[in-house]
Amino acid sequence: MRRANEWILLIGLGAGALARAGAETLDPAGAIAVEQQGNALAQALLREDFATVAATACSPVLARTGGALALARQIEVSFKVMKQQGRQLLQMQFDPASAVFDSAQTRFALIPYRSVVQVSEGRVTLASYYLAVQNKGADAWCFIDTAALTAASLRELFPGAPADLQLPAQAHAIVQRDGSNN
């Protein structure tokens, strides 16, 4: 089983083609809500508001990390380590859901995002995905970076996840070195 801090990967390396078999679309209000809630998470990360970030985590993740307060502390430590290594999250933006999957009691959506991290050599840009999860009848979505998931851990965290929900392949970050265009 993964250690708790592996669940809090903030800048993942997951992206790529999505399996869309059985994927549905959200109604317009639902699509706006999940994108807005994702962007609220992104803004909290940029502000380093770790309590708000932890509050967006899904309950199975919170259970494994010791709760929202413990997760907030772990995220804070991760950001401190990033800074000590000369890395800083500069930008993060969520786009509309690319695929939605329903199970009996839960809705899942793959939400693309783009992040930019300042590193000592330049900037790293990543286009990846978060998995948004919503209990049917609820307004709030919770979020997990897909880089923190495998097919097995997804099924372990959410045993009722639809079989056609497949995680995106891992992406490659684009590094732009200072003074260059590549």
N, C-alpha and C positions, 0 to 999 in steps of 0.2 A: 504494500500500500504506500502511496506517495506521502511524503512528509507534508505537514500542513502548509509550509511556506511555498510549496510547489503549486498550490491552488491559487496563489495570488499573483501569478505572472501578470504583470501589468502591460508590458509591451510584448505581445506574443509574436510568434513566427508562423502563424497559421493563416493560410489563404489559398486561393486557387479555385478550381472548378467545383461547383456544387452539384450534388446529385439532387435533381428536382423531381424525381418520380414521386408522385403523390403530394407534391407541395401545393399549398393553397395560397390565396392572397388574403391580406387583411382588408377589412372594410376601411374606408378612408379615415375615419376617426381613430380606429385602432392603429393604422399605419402612422398617423401623426403622433399618437401618444407614445408608441415605442421609440420612434426616432427622437422625440423631445426628451423622453426619460433617458435614453442613451446619451444624448448631448448634455444632459444635466450631470450624468456620471463623468463625462469627459471634462466638463468645466470644474467639477469637484477635484478631479485628478490634477488639473492645471493649477488650481488654487491650493493644492496639497491639503484639502479638507478630508482627511482620512476617515473621520467618523461618517461623513456622508457617503464616501465611496464604499465603506464596509456595509452601510445600511442598504446598498443596492445588491449585495451578494445574495445568492439563493440560500434558503435555509439548510439544504444538505451540506453546502460548503461551510456555512457558519457552524454547523454541528461538528464538522471535522477540524475546524480551526479554533474552537473554544469560544465561539460567540463573536458578536460584532465588535466589542471592545478589544478583544484579543486580535481579531483580524485587522482592525484599525492600527494597532501597534505594530503588527507585522508589516503592513503596507508602509507605515512611517519609516521603519527600519530599512525597508527595501529602497525607499527614496533617499534616505541618508547614504546608503551604500552607493547608489547611483551617483549622487553628488560627489562623494569621495573619489569615485572613478572618473569624474569629469563628464558625467552624462546628466542631461536635464531634459525633461519632457517640455517641448515648446508648443506643439499643436496637437490637437486630437479632435476629430470630427466624425460623427456617425452619419450614415446615409440611410435612406429608407430600407426596410427589410427586403432581402432578396429572395427569401423562401420562408414559408410558414407551414408548420405541421401541427395537426391537432391529434390529441389522444383523448381518452374518455373525460379526463378532468383537467388537463393541462394543455396549454398552447405553447409551442416552441417557435422561435423565429431566428433566422440567421441574419445578423445585422452587420453590414460591412462598415468598417471604419478605416480611417487613415490617420497615422500619427507621425510626428516628426520629433526626433530626439537629437539634441545637440551632443556631440561627442568631441573629444579633443582634436580629432583629425578633420571634423566637418559636421555633416548632418546625416542621419539615417532616417529614411522614409520607409514606412511599412504600410501596406494595404492588407488588412486582415479582417477577421470576423469575431464578433462576440455572439454567444448564444443567449438570447433573451428568453425567459421562461415566465409564463403567467398562468396562475390558476384561473380556470374559467369562472367568470362572474366577478373577478377582481379587476381593479383599475391598474394596480402597480405591476411592473415587470421587474424581474431580477436579472442579473447579468453575470456571465462567466466568459472569460476570454477563451476562445476555442484552443489556443495554444496550451492551455492547462488541462485539456481533455484528450482522452483516447476513446475509441469506440467502447472499450470495456468500462472505463471510468464513467462515461456518459450513462451507460446502462446501470451501473452501480448506484450512481447518484439519483437517477430517474428511471426506475425499473419499468415504468409505464410509457417510456418514450417510444414514439412510433418507429417501427422497423425501417421505414424509408427515410428517416432522419439520419443523414450521414454528415459527418464533420468535413469541413473543407480541407484540402491538402495543405501542407505547410508551404508558406510563401518564402520568398527570398527578399531580404531587406535591400533597399537601394541606398548605397553609400555615396554621398556627394562630398568629396574632399574640398577643404577650403581652397579657393582659387582655381577650381576646375569645374567642368560642366558634366562630369560623369560620376 
